């Protein structure tokens, strides 16, 4: 078979160069940094709230005088709402955008924390912490994972960004455990 001329090779290489990602501007770089920091903070909150409920289980049992099975239903409800809420959060993110989804998640989380602290009976904690916090976590989690993926989809740094953001969950857990222990020791439920 005949070999193609060098001109064809050069044309093919030029087409490949055209597909390379353009250089970032200062504004894009700042927006990307804000996205990474915001997603990291979101994952810290998710890790701190979702994975520290073992500490809360003991406090719920002591404060409301309920069994471990009854108190663990709060955690089970939170995890169920976290899983199911991601479907709702994905639809909301697509229809209303990241800002509206994140603000709704933060508002639900605020109501959950206030409601849990003032709950007169364990089933109020089940409703506020289980349902509200589970839904709030799913809303902020979807924003914290979808927005960085969208922003960095066309760069070669998506794996690095995913790793940095994912470190937020164990960091949140590591920070929340000593804070909760101290808070429960000093103030109780």
Buried (B, 14 or more C-beta within 10 A) or exposed (E): EEEEEEEEEEEEEEEEEEEEEEEEEEEEEEEBEEBBEBBBBBBBBBBBBBBBBEBBBEBBBEBBEBEEEBBBBBBBBBBEBBEEBBEBBBEBBEEEEBEBBBBBBBEBBEBBBEBBEEBEEBBBBBBBBBBBBBBBBBBBBBBBBBBBEEBBEEEEEBEEBBEBBBBBBEBBBEBBBEEBEEBBEEEEB
